[in-house]
Amino acid sequence: MAAPLDETWTFLASPGQRWVDWWPSLETADVGWTADLVGSTATCTWRSPVGYRLTFALTVTGVEPGRLVVLAADGDLTGTSTVAFGAEPGGTRLDIELRVVTTRTWMNAAGPLLGPLFRYGHRVVMSRGERGLRRVLAGAGGSTEPPSPDDRPSGGGRAV
């Protein structure tokens, strides 16, 4: 479902929305909002579809309202992420760039062998989140249907 840029930005920047309502792979989120978003924090635990969990804190380090959010991650993942917002015909495009590394010893040791599985898990989590966000923006009340185990997004930015 398509949603205009201003509606998408307003929803995502609203302290009233609950991430767990539209991210089915998110188990817990303790979110602390600031008035201008910079300095807002979230400590999250994510459940991978392949059986492991990741916990990390996100801090908003930069904001260009309606255009860009920059985040720092610390915990089981560390690094940065940017989310660029753009209007496109019939909706909004979100381009998410992640520059993170794992800090868990077992993941780093197993990375050469299990890297494709980790990437698959990430794609599934992001695809489920995208579907949940689309559903909420379409007015479905924030509930999410049980996700399919073989969600395979095409990659790159996603229109919502």
Secondary structure, DSSP 8 states (H G I E B T S, - for coil): ----HHHHHHHHT-TT--GGGT-TTEEEEEEE--TTSTT-EEEEEEE-TTS-EEEEEEEEEEEETTTEEEEEEEESEEEEEEEEEEEETTEEEEEEEEEEEE--HHHHHHHHHHHHHHHHHHHHHHHHHHHHHHHHHTTSTT------TT-----S-EE-
